């Protein structure tokens, strides 16, 4: 169901929810902060998509997330994190995934690099699957 919902969204909507997800994901590496500044700045360009996602109940405003939003339901956030980790294992597969999302014109080289680095950073807790990410989020 989550995959079908994802496929029906525009590239801009997928980009907006990806940035919100990444900004709200616990950072599992001790003492290492990951910065999504460029991607968060781009989020301002997706106001129509943010309004639609809010109206549909996929996001809610959140002061605790640097993006100002939080993804609901949480299962969608976990599904997307797992999807990113799976594709980033192979740089060519990740490049193909970016093209499949139709993000080539939406992301700069630096932003693509940020996505790769963040997904690789998530791979530690996701070795155990979604349970690892959930444990990190609540623990």
N, CA, C and O atoms as a MOPAC input file, in Angstrom:
PM7 MOZYME 1SCF
protein

 N      0.82900 1    -1.19300 1     0.00000 1
 C      0.00000 1     0.00000 1     0.00000 1
 C      0.87800 1     1.26300 1     0.00000 1
 O      0.60600 1     2.21200 1    -0.73500 1
 N      1.93800 1     1.26500 1     0.83500 1
 C      2.81000 1     2.43200 1     0.90300 1
 C      3.50700 1     2.65700 1    -0.43300 1
 O      3.64300 1     3.79400 1    -0.88500 1
 N      3.94100 1     1.58700 1    -1.05200 1
 C      4.60500 1     1.68900 1    -2.34400 1
 C      3.65100 1     2.24300 1    -3.40700 1
 O      4.05400 1     3.06400 1    -4.23000 1
 N      2.41400 1     1.80700 1    -3.39400 1
 C      1.42700 1     2.30700 1    -4.36600 1
 C      1.14400 1     3.78800 1    -4.14600 1
 O      1.02400 1     4.55300 1    -5.10300 1
 N      1.03900 1     4.18600 1    -2.88900 1
 C      0.82700 1     5.60700 1    -2.57800 1
 C      2.00000 1     6.42100 1    -3.10900 1
 O      1.80500 1     7.45200 1    -3.75200 1
 N      3.20900 1     5.96200 1    -2.84100 1
 C      4.43200 1     6.62700 1    -3.28000 1
 C      4.42600 1     6.81400 1    -4.79900 1
 O      4.73100 1     7.89800 1    -5.29700 1
 N      4.07800 1     5.75900 1    -5.52700 1
 C      4.09700 1     5.79700 1    -6.99600 1
 C      3.09100 1     6.79600 1    -7.56000 1
 O      3.30100 1     7.34600 1    -8.64200 1
 N      1.99900 1     7.03300 1    -6.83000 1
 C      0.96700 1     7.95200 1    -7.31600 1
 C      1.28200 1     9.42200 1    -7.06500 1
 O      0.63300 1    10.29700 1    -7.63700 1
 N      2.26500 1     9.70400 1    -6.21900 1
 C      2.62700 1    11.08600 1    -5.92900 1
 C      3.51600 1    11.66500 1    -7.01000 1
 O      4.21500 1    10.93300 1    -7.71100 1
 N      3.48700 1    12.97700 1    -7.14200 1
 C      4.37500 1    13.68300 1    -8.07300 1
 C      5.80900 1    13.61800 1    -7.54200 1
 O      6.01500 1    13.35500 1    -6.35800 1
 N      6.80500 1    13.85500 1    -8.40800 1
 C      8.19100 1    13.89700 1    -7.93400 1
 C      8.40100 1    14.91700 1    -6.81800 1
 O      9.16400 1    14.67600 1    -5.88300 1
 N      7.72400 1    16.05100 1    -6.92200 1
 C      7.87300 1    17.09100 1    -5.89500 1
 C      7.30000 1    16.63900 1    -4.55200 1
 O      7.86900 1    16.92900 1    -3.50000 1
 N      6.17800 1    15.93300 1    -4.59200 1
 C      5.57900 1    15.42600 1    -3.35400 1
 C      6.48700 1    14.38000 1    -2.71900 1
 O      6.68600 1    14.38000 1    -1.50400 1
 N      7.04000 1    13.48600 1    -3.54200 1
 C      7.96900 1    12.47400 1    -3.02500 1
 C      9.20600 1    13.13600 1    -2.42300 1
 O      9.71300 1    12.69600 1    -1.39200 1
 N      9.68900 1    14.19800 1    -3.07600 1
 C     10.86100 1    14.91100 1    -2.56100 1
 C     10.53600 1    15.55400 1    -1.21600 1
 O     11.33200 1    15.46100 1    -0.28100 1
 N      9.38800 1    16.19900 1    -1.10900 1
 C      9.01200 1    16.86700 1     0.14100 1
 C      8.93700 1    15.87400 1     1.29000 1
 O      9.47700 1    16.13600 1     2.36500 1
 N      8.28800 1    14.75700 1     1.08900 1
 C      8.13600 1    13.79400 1     2.18800 1
 C      9.46900 1    13.10900 1     2.50600 1
 O      9.69200 1    12.69900 1     3.64500 1
 N     10.35300 1    12.98000 1     1.51600 1
 C     11.67200 1    12.41300 1     1.76600 1
 C     12.49300 1    13.33600 1     2.65900 1
 O     13.13200 1    12.87900 1     3.60700 1
 N     12.47700 1    14.63100 1     2.36200 1
 C     13.22800 1    15.58600 1     3.18000 1
 C     12.68600 1    15.61300 1     4.60700 1
 O     13.46000 1    15.65500 1     5.56300 1
 N     11.37300 1    15.58900 1     4.75500 1
 C     10.76500 1    15.57900 1     6.08900 1
 C     11.18000 1    14.31400 1     6.83900 1
 O     11.51900 1    14.36900 1     8.02100 1
 N     11.15000 1    13.18500 1     6.14900 1
 C     11.54100 1    11.91500 1     6.76900 1
 C     12.98900 1    11.95300 1     7.22700 1
 O     13.29700 1    11.59500 1     8.36400 1
 N     13.87900 1    12.38700 1     6.33900 1
 C     15.30200 1    12.42700 1     6.68500 1
 C     15.57400 1    13.38200 1     7.83500 1
 O     16.37600 1    13.08100 1     8.72000 1
 N     14.91500 1    14.52700 1     7.82700 1
 C     15.13800 1    15.51400 1     8.88900 1
 C     14.65900 1    15.00000 1    10.24000 1
 O     15.18800 1    15.40000 1    11.27700 1
 N     13.66200 1    14.11700 1    10.23700 1
 C     13.11600 1    13.61300 1    11.49700 1
 C     13.66000 1    12.27400 1    11.93500 1
 O     13.25500 1    11.75100 1    12.97400 1
 N     14.57700 1    11.70500 1    11.15800 1
 C     15.12700 1    10.39300 1    11.47400 1
 C     16.21200 1    10.51300 1    12.53100 1
 O     17.09500 1    11.36300 1    12.41800 1
 N     16.15700 1     9.66900 1    13.56000 1
 C     17.21800 1     9.69600 1    14.57600 1
 C     18.56900 1     9.42100 1    13.93100 1
 O     18.68100 1     8.58800 1    13.03100 1
 N     19.58100 1    10.11900 1    14.39300 1
 C     20.91900 1     9.94300 1    13.83300 1
 C     21.68600 1     8.96300 1    14.70400 1
 O     22.06900 1     9.28700 1    15.82800 1
 N     21.91000 1     7.76000 1    14.17900 1
 C     22.41900 1     6.67100 1    15.00400 1
 C     23.90500 1     6.70500 1    15.34800 1
 O     24.33500 1     5.99400 1    16.25600 1
 N     24.68700 1     7.50000 1    14.65800 1
 C     26.12400 1     7.46700 1    14.91400 1
 C     26.48900 1     8.39500 1    16.06000 1
 O     26.10500 1     9.56400 1    16.07700 1
 N     27.22800 1     7.86500 1    17.00600 1
 C     27.58500 1     8.60200 1    18.21000 1
 C     28.29900 1     9.90600 1    17.86000 1
 O     29.33400 1     9.90200 1    17.19300 1
 N     27.73800 1    11.00600 1    18.31300 1
 C     28.39500 1    12.28900 1    18.17700 1
 C     28.46500 1    12.84500 1    16.76400 1
 O     29.02600 1    13.92100 1    16.56000 1
 N     27.91800 1    12.14900 1    15.79600 1
 C     28.00800 1    12.65000 1    14.42500 1
 C     26.66900 1    13.25100 1    14.02000 1
 O     25.63300 1    12.59100 1    14.10000 1
 N     26.69700 1    14.47200 1    13.59600 1
 C     25.48300 1    15.12600 1    13.12800 1
 C     25.49800 1    15.16300 1    11.60700 1
 O     26.53800 1    15.38200 1    10.98600 1
 N     24.36000 1    14.95100 1    11.03600 1
 C     24.24000 1    15.01200 1     9.59500 1
 C     23.43000 1    16.25500 1     9.25700 1
 O     22.37100 1    16.48700 1     9.84000 1
 N     23.92000 1    17.04300 1     8.32800 1
 C     23.26300 1    18.30700 1     8.01100 1
 C     22.52300 1    18.22700 1     6.68200 1
 O     23.09200 1    17.84900 1     5.65800 1
 N     21.26600 1    18.58200 1     6.71800 1
 C     20.40300 1    18.56800 1     5.54400 1
 C     20.05600 1    19.98800 1     5.11600 1
 O     19.00400 1    20.21800 1     4.52000 1
 N     20.93300 1    20.94000 1     5.41400 1
 C     20.61600 1    22.35200 1     5.19700 1
 C     20.11000 1    22.65000 1     3.79000 1
 O     19.08200 1    23.30800 1     3.62700 1
 N     20.82000 1    22.17300 1     2.77700 1
 C     20.42600 1    22.47300 1     1.40000 1
 C     19.05700 1    21.88600 1     1.08400 1
 O     18.22600 1    22.53700 1     0.44900 1
 N     18.82700 1    20.65900 1     1.52700 1
 C     17.53600 1    20.02700 1     1.26300 1
 C     16.40800 1    20.71700 1     2.02700 1
 O     15.30000 1    20.85900 1     1.51000 1
 N     16.68900 1    21.14400 1     3.25700 1
 C     15.66900 1    21.85300 1     4.02900 1
 C     15.33000 1    23.19900 1     3.39400 1
 O     14.17500 1    23.62500 1     3.41700 1
 N     16.32900 1    23.86600 1     2.83000 1
 C     16.06100 1    25.12800 1     2.12200 1
 C     15.15600 1    24.88100 1     0.92200 1
 O     14.25100 1    25.66900 1     0.64700 1
 N     15.40400 1    23.78700 1     0.21200 1
 C     14.58000 1    23.45000 1    -0.94800 1
 C     13.13500 1    23.14900 1    -0.56700 1
 O     12.22900 1    23.34300 1    -1.37700 1
 N     12.91200 1    22.68100 1     0.64900 1
 C     11.57100 1    22.32900 1     1.08800 1
 C     10.61200 1    23.51700 1     0.98000 1
 O      9.41100 1    23.33900 1     0.77600 1
 N     11.15000 1    24.71800 1     1.11900 1
 C     10.31500 1    25.92500 1     1.00700 1
 C      9.68400 1    26.05200 1    -0.37700 1
 O      8.66100 1    26.71800 1    -0.53500 1
 N     10.29200 1    25.41500 1    -1.38200 1
 C      9.75300 1    25.47900 1    -2.74200 1
 C      8.58100 1    24.53100 1    -2.95600 1
 O      7.96900 1    24.53700 1    -4.02400 1
 N      8.26200 1    23.72300 1    -1.95900 1
 C      7.22800 1    22.70200 1    -2.11800 1
 C      5.97400 1    23.00700 1    -1.30000 1
 O      5.31500 1    22.08500 1    -0.81900 1
 N      5.63900 1    24.27900 1    -1.13800 1
 C      4.46100 1    24.64300 1    -0.34300 1
 C      3.16300 1    24.01200 1    -0.83500 1
 O      2.38100 1    23.55100 1    -0.00300 1
 N      2.88600 1    23.96300 1    -2.15400 1
 C      1.64100 1    23.30100 1    -2.59000 1
 C      1.61400 1    21.81800 1    -2.20300 1
 O      0.57700 1    21.29200 1    -1.79900 1
 N      2.75300 1    21.16000 1    -2.32900 1
 C      2.83300 1    19.74100 1    -1.96800 1
 C      2.66700 1    19.54300 1    -0.45800 1
 O      2.00900 1    18.60300 1    -0.01200 1
 N      3.27100 1    20.44200 1     0.31500 1
 C      3.13900 1    20.34900 1     1.77200 1
 C      1.69100 1    20.54100 1     2.19900 1
 O      1.19600 1    19.82300 1     3.06700 1
 N      1.00900 1    21.51500 1     1.58500 1
 C     -0.40800 1    21.73400 1     1.90700 1
 C     -1.23800 1    20.49500 1     1.57400 1
 O     -2.10200 1    20.09500 1     2.35400 1
 N     -0.97200 1    19.88600 1     0.40600 1
 C     -1.71900 1    18.68900 1     0.00200 1
 C     -1.43700 1    17.51900 1     0.94800 1
 O     -2.35900 1    16.81300 1     1.35700 1
 N     -0.16500 1    17.31600 1     1.29400 1
 C      0.18600 1    16.22700 1     2.21000 1
 C     -0.46600 1    16.42600 1     3.57700 1
 O     -0.91800 1    15.46600 1     4.20200 1
 N     -0.51200 1    17.68000 1     4.03600 1
 C     -1.14500 1    17.97700 1     5.31800 1
 C     -2.64700 1    17.69900 1     5.24100 1
 O     -3.21500 1    17.07900 1     6.14000 1
 N     -3.27700 1    18.15400 1     4.17900 1
 C     -4.71700 1    17.95700 1     4.00200 1
 C     -5.06800 1    16.47000 1     3.93700 1
 O     -6.11300 1    16.05200 1     4.43500 1
 N     -4.18600 1    15.67100 1     3.31800 1
 C     -4.42300 1    14.23400 1     3.18300 1
 C     -4.05000 1    13.45600 1     4.44300 1
 O     -4.30700 1    12.25500 1     4.52900 1
 N     -3.44500 1    14.13200 1     5.42100 1
 C     -3.10700 1    13.49400 1     6.69400 1
 C     -1.77100 1    12.77100 1     6.70800 1
 O     -1.51700 1    11.97500 1     7.61200 1
 N     -0.90100 1    13.03000 1     5.71800 1
 C      0.40500 1    12.37400 1     5.68300 1
 C      1.47500 1    13.11200 1     6.47700 1
 O      2.49100 1    12.52100 1     6.84100 1
 N      1.25900 1    14.38500 1     6.74700 1
 C      2.20800 1    15.15000 1     7.56200 1
 C      1.44200 1    16.04100 1     8.53400 1
 O      0.30300 1    16.43800 1     8.29100 1
 N      2.10900 1    16.33500 1     9.63200 1
 C      1.58400 1    17.27300 1    10.63100 1
 C      2.71600 1    18.19900 1    11.00800 1
 O      3.88600 1    17.82200 1    10.93500 1
 N      2.37500 1    19.41600 1    11.41200 1
 C      3.41000 1    20.34300 1    11.83600 1
 C      4.04300 1    19.85000 1    13.12500 1
 O      3.37300 1    19.29500 1    13.99500 1
 N      5.36100 1    20.06500 1    13.22900 1
 C      6.11200 1    19.57800 1    14.38700 1
 C      7.28600 1    20.50400 1    14.65800 1
 O      8.14000 1    20.71200 1    13.79600 1
 N      7.31900 1    21.05000 1    15.84400 1
 C      8.43200 1    21.91900 1    16.22700 1
 C      9.70300 1    21.11700 1    16.48500 1
 O     10.79900 1    21.67700 1    16.44100 1
 N      9.58100 1    19.81600 1    16.75300 1
 C     10.75000 1    19.00200 1    17.07800 1
 C     11.52600 1    18.53400 1    15.84200 1
 O     12.65200 1    18.05400 1    15.97000 1
 N     10.94600 1    18.66500 1    14.66200 1
 C     11.62600 1    18.26200 1    13.43100 1
 C     12.17900 1    19.51400 1    12.75900 1
 O     11.44800 1    20.49300 1    12.60700 1
 N     13.44600 1    19.51500 1    12.35400 1
 C     14.03000 1    20.69700 1    11.70200 1
 C     13.26600 1    21.16300 1    10.46500 1
 O     13.35900 1    22.32800 1    10.08000 1
 N     12.52000 1    20.26900 1     9.84800 1
 C     11.73800 1    20.64600 1     8.66400 1
 C     10.46900 1    21.39800 1     9.04500 1
 O      9.86400 1    22.06900 1     8.20900 1
 N     10.06700 1    21.28500 1    10.31300 1
 C      8.81100 1    21.88900 1    10.76000 1
 C      7.62200 1    20.95500 1    10.58500 1
 O      6.48800 1    21.31600 1    10.90000 1
 N      7.88700 1    19.74000 1    10.07700 1
 C      6.82100 1    18.77200 1     9.80000 1
 C      7.21200 1    17.40700 1    10.33800 1
 O      8.38300 1    17.16100 1    10.62600 1
 N      6.24000 1    16.52400 1    10.47500 1
 C      6.45900 1    15.14000 1    10.87800 1
 C      5.58100 1    14.26000 1     9.98900 1
 O      4.43100 1    14.60400 1     9.71300 1
 N      6.11600 1    13.13800 1     9.54600 1
 C      5.37500 1    12.21000 1     8.68300 1
 C      4.47400 1    11.32500 1     9.52900 1
 O      4.89100 1    10.81500 1    10.56900 1
 N      3.23000 1    11.14500 1     9.07800 1
 C      2.27900 1    10.22000 1     9.69900 1
 C      1.63100 1     9.42800 1     8.58500 1
 O      1.29500 1    10.01100 1     7.55400 1
 N      1.44400 1     8.17100 1     8.73300 1
 C      1.80800 1     7.34200 1     9.87000 1
 C      3.30500 1     7.06300 1     9.89200 1
 O      3.98300 1     7.17300 1     8.87100 1
 N      3.81000 1     6.70500 1    11.06000 1
 C      5.23800 1     6.42900 1    11.22400 1
 C      5.69600 1     5.30900 1    10.30000 1
 O      6.84200 1     5.30900 1     9.85000 1
 N      4.82700 1     4.36900 1    10.01600 1
 C      5.19100 1     3.24500 1     9.14300 1
 C      5.66000 1     3.75400 1     7.78200 1
 O      6.53500 1     3.15300 1     7.15900 1
 N      5.08400 1     4.85300 1     7.32600 1
 C      5.50500 1     5.41500 1     6.03600 1
 C      6.93700 1     5.92300 1     6.13600 1
 O      7.72800 1     5.72600 1     5.21400 1
 N      7.27400 1     6.56400 1     7.22600 1
 C      8.63100 1     7.06100 1     7.46300 1
 C      9.62700 1     5.89700 1     7.48400 1
 O     10.70300 1     5.98500 1     6.89200 1
 N      9.26700 1     4.81700 1     8.16500 1
 C     10.15400 1     3.65200 1     8.26200 1
 C     10.30300 1     2.96100 1     6.91000 1
 O     11.39500 1     2.52100 1     6.55000 1
 N      9.20000 1     2.86600 1     6.15900 1
 C      9.24800 1     2.25100 1     4.83600 1
 C     10.21000 1     3.03600 1     3.93100 1
 O     11.02500 1     2.44200 1     3.22500 1
 N     10.11100 1     4.35900 1     3.95800 1
 C     10.95800 1     5.18400 1     3.10600 1
 C     12.42900 1     5.07500 1     3.51300 1
 O     13.30300 1     4.98600 1     2.65100 1
 N     12.70600 1     5.08100 1     4.80700 1
 C     14.09000 1     4.93100 1     5.27300 1
 C     14.66100 1     3.59500 1     4.80800 1
 O     15.80700 1     3.52800 1     4.36100 1
 N     13.87200 1     2.54100 1     4.91000 1
 C     14.31200 1     1.21800 1     4.46000 1
 C     14.56300 1     1.21600 1     2.95100 1
 O     15.53400 1     0.62200 1     2.48200 1
 N     13.70700 1     1.86700 1     2.20900 1
 C     13.85100 1     1.96800 1     0.75100 1
 C     15.15500 1     2.68900 1     0.39400 1
 O     15.87600 1     2.24700 1    -0.50000 1
 N     15.46000 1     3.77300 1     1.07100 1
 C     16.68900 1     4.51800 1     0.81800 1
 C     17.92300 1     3.68100 1     1.12400 1
 O     18.87900 1     3.67400 1     0.34800 1
 N     17.90500 1     2.98300 1     2.24100 1
 C     19.05700 1     2.17800 1     2.62300 1
 C     19.29500 1     1.06300 1     1.60500 1
 O     20.43900 1     0.79300 1     1.23900 1
 N     18.22500 1     0.41700 1     1.14600 1
 C     18.37400 1    -0.65700 1     0.16000 1
 C     18.98400 1    -0.15600 1    -1.14100 1
 O     19.82000 1    -0.83900 1    -1.73300 1
 N     18.58100 1     1.01600 1    -1.58900 1
 C     19.06300 1     1.50300 1    -2.88000 1
 C     20.46600 1     2.09000 1    -2.80900 1
 O     21.18300 1     2.08800 1    -3.80900 1
 N     20.86400 1     2.58600 1    -1.65800 1
 C     22.15500 1     3.26100 1    -1.55700 1
 C     23.31700 1     2.27600 1    -1.42900 1
 O     24.47700 1     2.67700 1    -1.52700 1
 N     23.02600 1     1.01800 1    -1.21400 1
 C     24.09400 1     0.00900 1    -1.11100 1
 C     24.92500 1    -0.04500 1    -2.38300 1
 O     26.11200 1    -0.36800 1    -2.34400 1
 N     24.30800 1     0.26500 1    -3.49500 1
 C     24.98000 1     0.25400 1    -4.79100 1
 C     24.74700 1     1.62800 1    -5.40800 1
 O     23.60400 1     2.00900 1    -5.65900 1
 N     25.83500 1     2.38400 1    -5.65800 1
 C     25.68100 1     3.75200 1    -6.15200 1
 C     24.92800 1     3.81700 1    -7.46800 1
 O     24.16800 1     4.75700 1    -7.69900 1
 N     25.12900 1     2.82800 1    -8.33900 1
 C     24.41100 1     2.81700 1    -9.60800 1
 C     22.91200 1     2.60300 1    -9.37500 1
 O     22.08200 1     3.23500 1   -10.02800 1
 N     22.57200 1     1.71000 1    -8.44000 1
 C     21.16500 1     1.48200 1    -8.11700 1
 C     20.54000 1     2.74400 1    -7.53500 1
 O     19.38500 1     3.06200 1    -7.81900 1
 N     21.31300 1     3.46200 1    -6.71500 1
 C     20.79700 1     4.69900 1    -6.13300 1
 C     20.56100 1     5.74700 1    -7.22800 1
 O     19.55100 1     6.45000 1    -7.20900 1
 N     21.49400 1     5.84700 1    -8.17500 1
 C     21.32600 1     6.78900 1    -9.29000 1
 C     20.07300 1     6.44500 1   -10.08900 1
 O     19.33700 1     7.33600 1   -10.51400 1
 N     19.83700 1     5.16800 1   -10.29000 1
 C     18.63100 1     4.73600 1   -11.00700 1
 C     17.37200 1     5.05500 1   -10.20500 1
 O     16.34500 1     5.42700 1   -10.77200 1
 N     17.45700 1     4.90600 1    -8.87300 1
 C     16.31900 1     5.20800 1    -8.02000 1
 C     15.99100 1     6.70100 1    -8.09500 1
 O     14.82400 1     7.08400 1    -8.17900 1
 N     17.03200 1     7.54000 1    -8.06400 1
 C     16.83500 1     8.99200 1    -8.18500 1
 C     16.14200 1     9.31300 1    -9.51600 1
 O     15.22100 1    10.12900 1    -9.55600 1
 N     16.58000 1     8.67800 1   -10.59300 1
 C     15.96000 1     8.90000 1   -11.90600 1
 C     14.51200 1     8.42300 1   -11.90200 1
 O     13.64300 1     9.08300 1   -12.47200 1
 N     14.24400 1     7.29100 1   -11.27100 1
 C     12.88100 1     6.76600 1   -11.21100 1
 C     11.95300 1     7.71300 1   -10.45700 1
 O     10.75700 1     7.76600 1   -10.74000 1
 N     12.50100 1     8.46000 1    -9.49900 1
 C     11.69700 1     9.42800 1    -8.75000 1
 C     11.50600 1    10.72400 1    -9.53600 1
 O     10.75300 1    11.60600 1    -9.12200 1
 N     12.19500 1    10.82900 1   -10.67100 1
 C     12.17700 1    12.04000 1   -11.51300 1
 C     12.74400 1    13.23700 1   -10.74800 1
 O     12.23100 1    14.35200 1   -10.85000 1
 N     13.81000 1    12.99100 1    -9.98000 1
 C     14.42500 1    14.03500 1    -9.16900 1
 C     15.66900 1    14.61700 1    -9.79900 1
 O     16.27500 1    15.52000 1    -9.22300 1
 N     16.07100 1    14.13500 1   -10.95600 1
 C     17.31100 1    14.62300 1   -11.56000 1
 C     17.34000 1    16.13900 1   -11.67100 1
 O     18.37300 1    16.74800 1   -11.39300 1
 N     16.26200 1    16.75300 1   -12.06100 1
 C     16.22000 1    18.20500 1   -12.18300 1
 C     15.93600 1    18.91600 1   -10.86900 1
 O     16.09300 1    20.13400 1   -10.77600 1
 N     15.51800 1    18.16700 1    -9.85300 1
 C     15.16900 1    18.77700 1    -8.57400 1
 C     16.33200 1    18.81000 1    -7.59600 1
 O     16.35200 1    19.63700 1    -6.68400 1
 N     17.30800 1    17.91200 1    -7.77500 1
 C     18.43000 1    17.80700 1    -6.84400 1
 C     19.73200 1    18.25500 1    -7.47100 1
 O     20.00800 1    17.95000 1    -8.63100 1
 N     20.52800 1    18.97500 1    -6.71100 1
 C     21.88200 1    19.30500 1    -7.14800 1
 C     22.78100 1    18.10400 1    -6.85300 1
 O     22.36800 1    17.16500 1    -6.17200 1
 N     24.00400 1    18.13900 1    -7.36800 1
 C     24.96600 1    17.06600 1    -7.06600 1
 C     25.19100 1    16.96300 1    -5.56200 1
 O     25.24900 1    15.86400 1    -5.01000 1
 N     25.31700 1    18.10500 1    -4.90900 1
 C     25.54300 1    18.13200 1    -3.46900 1
 C     24.37800 1    17.52100 1    -2.69500 1
 O     24.58700 1    16.80600 1    -1.71600 1
 N     23.15900 1    17.80100 1    -3.13200 1
 C     21.98200 1    17.24800 1    -2.46000 1
 C     21.90600 1    15.73300 1    -2.66700 1
 O     21.53300 1    15.00100 1    -1.75000 1
 N     22.25500 1    15.26300 1    -3.86200 1
 C     22.29500 1    13.81300 1    -4.11100 1
 C     23.31100 1    13.16300 1    -3.18200 1
 O     23.06400 1    12.10100 1    -2.61200 1
 N     24.46200 1    13.82400 1    -3.04000 1
 C     25.51100 1    13.30500 1    -2.15500 1
 C     25.00800 1    13.25000 1    -0.71600 1
 O     25.27900 1    12.28500 1    -0.00200 1
 N     24.26700 1    14.29000 1    -0.27900 1
 C     23.71100 1    14.30400 1     1.07300 1
 C     22.77200 1    13.11600 1     1.27800 1
 O     22.81000 1    12.46700 1     2.32400 1
 N     21.93300 1    12.83400 1     0.28800 1
 C     21.01400 1    11.70400 1     0.40200 1
 C     21.77200 1    10.39100 1     0.54500 1
 O     21.42200 1     9.55100 1     1.37500 1
 N     22.80200 1    10.21800 1    -0.25900 1
 C     23.61200 1     8.99100 1    -0.19600 1
 C     24.25000 1     8.85800 1     1.17800 1
 O     24.17000 1     7.79600 1     1.79600 1
 N     24.88400 1     9.92100 1     1.66300 1
 C     25.56100 1     9.87200 1     2.96100 1
 C     24.58900 1     9.57200 1     4.09200 1
 O     24.89600 1     8.79300 1     4.99400 1
 N     23.42100 1    10.19200 1     4.04000 1
 C     22.45400 1     9.97400 1     5.10700 1
 C     21.92200 1     8.54900 1     5.07400 1
 O     21.79300 1     7.91200 1     6.12000 1
 N     21.61400 1     8.04400 1     3.89000 1
 C     21.11500 1     6.67000 1     3.78400 1
 C     22.16500 1     5.66800 1     4.24400 1
 O     21.83300 1     4.66900 1     4.88200 1
 N     23.42900 1     5.92700 1     3.92500 1
 C     24.49600 1     5.03800 1     4.39200 1
 C     24.59700 1     5.08000 1     5.91400 1
 O     24.84200 1     4.05900 1     6.55600 1
 N     24.40500 1     6.26700 1     6.48400 1
 C     24.45400 1     6.40700 1     7.92900 1
 C     23.31700 1     5.60900 1     8.58200 1
 O     23.49400 1     5.06700 1     9.67200 1
 N     22.16400 1     5.53400 1     7.93100 1
 C     21.02700 1     4.79700 1     8.46200 1
 C     21.20700 1     3.29200 1     8.38400 1
 O     20.52300 1     2.54300 1     9.08100 1
 N     22.13300 1     2.84600 1     7.53100 1
 C     22.25000 1     1.40500 1     7.29600 1
 C     22.60600 1     0.63200 1     8.55700 1
 O     22.25800 1    -0.54400 1     8.65800 1
 N     23.28100 1     1.24000 1     9.51500 1
 C     23.60400 1     0.54600 1    10.76900 1
 C     22.36700 1     0.04200 1    11.48900 1
 O     22.22300 1    -1.16600 1    11.67700 1
 N     21.45900 1     0.94100 1    11.90200 1
 C     20.26800 1     0.47400 1    12.60800 1
 C     19.34500 1    -0.35800 1    11.73900 1
 O     18.55700 1    -1.14700 1    12.26100 1
 N     19.42600 1    -0.19900 1    10.40700 1
 C     18.51400 1    -0.94700 1     9.55100 1
 C     19.03600 1    -2.32600 1     9.17700 1
 O     18.36800 1    -3.06600 1     8.45400 1
 N     20.21900 1    -2.67900 1     9.65800 1
 C     20.69100 1    -4.05000 1     9.42600 1
 C     19.71700 1    -5.04000 1    10.04600 1
 O     19.54500 1    -6.15400 1     9.55200 1
 N     19.08200 1    -4.61700 1    11.13700 1
 C     18.07800 1    -5.44400 1    11.79800 1
 C     16.70400 1    -5.22000 1    11.18800 1
 O     15.71700 1    -5.74600 1    11.70000 1
 N     16.61400 1    -4.45600 1    10.11100 1
 C     15.33100 1    -4.14300 1     9.48900 1
 C     14.64900 1    -2.98500 1    10.19800 1
 O     15.27800 1    -2.22800 1    10.93800 1
 N     13.37800 1    -2.86700 1     9.96200 1
 C     12.59400 1    -1.77800 1    10.52900 1
 C     12.66400 1    -1.79700 1    12.05600 1
 O     12.62900 1    -0.73900 1    12.68400 1
 N     12.76100 1    -2.96900 1    12.65500 1
 C     12.84200 1    -3.05800 1    14.11900 1
 C     14.01700 1    -2.27100 1    14.65500 1
 O     13.91200 1    -1.65600 1    15.71700 1
 N     15.15400 1    -2.27400 1    13.93300 1
 C     16.32500 1    -1.52500 1    14.36300 1
 C     16.07900 1    -0.03500 1    14.34300 1
 O     16.49300 1     0.67800 1    15.25600 1
 N     15.40500 1     0.44400 1    13.30500 1
 C     15.10100 1     1.87300 1    13.21800 1
 C     14.11600 1     2.28400 1    14.30900 1
 O     14.26500 1     3.34600 1    14.91500 1
 N     13.13000 1     1.46100 1    14.55500 1
 C     12.14900 1     1.75500 1    15.60100 1
 C     12.83800 1     1.80500 1    16.96500 1
 O     12.58200 1     2.69800 1    17.77300 1
 N     13.70900 1     0.83700 1    17.20300 1
 C     14.44800 1     0.79000 1    18.47700 1
 C     15.26400 1     2.06300 1    18.65500 1
 O     15.28800 1     2.62800 1    19.74800 1
 N     15.93400 1     2.52700 1    17.59700 1
 C     16.71300 1     3.75900 1    17.65100 1
 C     15.81300 1     4.96500 1    17.90200 1
 O     16.18900 1     5.88200 1    18.63300 1
 N     14.63400 1     4.96600 1    17.30300 1
 C     13.72900 1     6.11200 1    17.41800 1
 C     13.16700 1     6.25700 1    18.82900 1
 O     12.97200 1     7.37600 1    19.30300 1
 N     12.90600 1     5.14200 1    19.50000 1
 C     12.30700 1     5.22700 1    20.82000 1
 C     13.29800 1     5.04900 1    21.95100 1
 O     12.99400 1     5.34100 1    23.10800 1
 N     14.50000 1     4.56300 1    21.60700 1
 C     15.41700 1     4.19700 1    22.63800 1
 C     16.38100 1     5.17300 1    23.09100 1
 O     17.18400 1     4.88300 1    23.97800 1

